[in-house]
Amino acid sequence: MRYCSTRGEVRGWDFRQVLFSGYAPDGGMFMPETVPSLAPETLRSLKRSGLISGALSKFVVPGVVSIAKLKDGLSILELFHGETLAFKDLAMTCTVRFLEYFLRKDGSRATILVGTSGDTGGSAICSARGLAGVDVVVVFPRGRITPVQERQMTTNLEDNVHVFAADGTSDDIDVPLRRLFADQDLVKRHGLMSLNSVNMARILVQLAHFLFAYLRLSGVDKTRAGEPLPALDMVVPTGGAGNIAAGCIVKHMGVPLRFVAMVNSNDIVCRAVQKGDFSMAPIVTQTLAPAIDIQDPYNMERVLWLLSGKNGPLVKQMLEEFQKSHRLPLPDTLHKELSSLMSAGSVCDKGIVESMRRCWEENHYLVCPHTAVAVWYHYQTPPRPGENRCYVATASPAKFQAAVQEAGLSQELPEAVRALESKATRYTDLELGEDWEARLRERIEAIGSARARGSPFYST
Ligand SMILES: *Cc1c(COP(=O)(O)O)cnc(C)c1O
């Protein structure tokens, strides 16, 4: 399979090239040049590969992903049984294994540099810690993530893990990171790479979330050859829109999915779907579902590219305009395509709390505040008889204890979460007024020198 950029100026890259890069050189995002179609017979015969089994070996439920079937057709796809209790573990553990495979093959090394608003950092660290050939440098906004998220990062004392706590917002952190990634010499010398959902490999692994849900919840196994495939609606709590983009690729492969993109008060995706208004609000609103407090749902570029019939020049023109002015009225035909592919809804904090409470009262089942955003749709628009629907659960409530308390609920914490309390921590502070770019650059260079000497970073 070959990959091209959504902005039409890069083609013919292979998986390895795409894995080790973020944005395409023309500023676009990588996508498969052609999306193969998938026959139901092939779907049924899909098996796990060795690399993937290894990557997923730490998941705590048999089968990696489980489904909770609750009252009135509320089927919840629990994607959060990995080590950091968020769905990102699924794609991250696999992507890091792919990296390691290629690095080992040619004896090179990479430095992963990640800014995180909560879940990405912990997931990247837990996937990469202790691996030869990979260092991981994570910067998180101090005091703006939950205590569990923070400890999932700071309690990793492996030599290849470097955690920085910055006195600022995730937007403040983005500035020095973008400068470091723009330094081609630094990027080349240290194999500097990102692992956010710009990375196409993560999106590819996420196709499996949707295939799995389809096989388990659509009833396709009860249909016979020649009969039309049953449809499945996927209700997805949406932030950067990586999950939704993966789902759209699966749909293009011929699997009859429909989507409901659910957001919190940061509602740009909802406005785009409902009104064709893809425009940022002036500020990010902090909500009880912080992992989807997102202004720039950058994976929508992938969705728009697919919907436009892979029209690179159009996507380039639209997204360059969006990046300049933060506003994009979608062309009518594109808006029609988008609104027939998915519907959307937005939930404020009050709705999040109500949805958590009602789900608990009716089922004795606790959802995290992000999952509650999706479940809200169930309570507003219950499925009709015969309609197949799946709600994506993106994290465990144990990570978001303050939101659970705000809903007036309580929970028993998993042993792994309680154990975080008493573990030793290690991280470096980045204070206000310091030159963060210089501090991070210094660390990246020091890691490189330590590796060149063959000595571990922290014991020198
Ligand atoms: C990252 C994250 C999301 C958003 O996922 P996207 O694929 O970027 O839309 C939703 N919920 C949780 C808990 C997350 O960590």
PDBQT file of the ligand as one rigid body, heavy atoms in Angstrom, charges set to zero:
ROOT
HETATM    1  C1  LIG A 501      -7.981  11.361  22.895  1.00  0.00    +0.000 C 
HETATM    2  C2  LIG A 501      -9.303  11.128  23.535  1.00  0.00    +0.000 A 
HETATM    3  C3  LIG A 501     -10.511  11.387  22.853  1.00  0.00    +0.000 A 
HETATM    4  C4  LIG A 501     -10.546  12.018  21.477  1.00  0.00    +0.000 C 
HETATM    5  O1  LIG A 501     -10.213  11.144  20.459  1.00  0.00    +0.000 OA
HETATM    6  P1  LIG A 501     -10.096  11.644  18.936  1.00  0.00    +0.000 P 
HETATM    7  O2  LIG A 501      -9.805  10.422  18.187  1.00  0.00    +0.000 OA
HETATM    8  O3  LIG A 501      -8.955  12.616  18.907  1.00  0.00    +0.000 OA
HETATM    9  O4  LIG A 501     -11.360  12.308  18.559  1.00  0.00    +0.000 OA
HETATM   10  C5  LIG A 501     -11.704  11.079  23.474  1.00  0.00    +0.000 A 
HETATM   11  N1  LIG A 501     -11.733  10.582  24.732  1.00  0.00    +0.000 NA
HETATM   12  C6  LIG A 501     -10.605  10.344  25.427  1.00  0.00    +0.000 A 
HETATM   13  C7  LIG A 501     -10.710   9.815  26.816  1.00  0.00    +0.000 C 
HETATM   14  C8  LIG A 501      -9.355  10.596  24.854  1.00  0.00    +0.000 A 
HETATM   15  O5  LIG A 501      -8.219  10.362  25.561  1.00  0.00    +0.000 OA
ENDROOT
TORSDOF 0
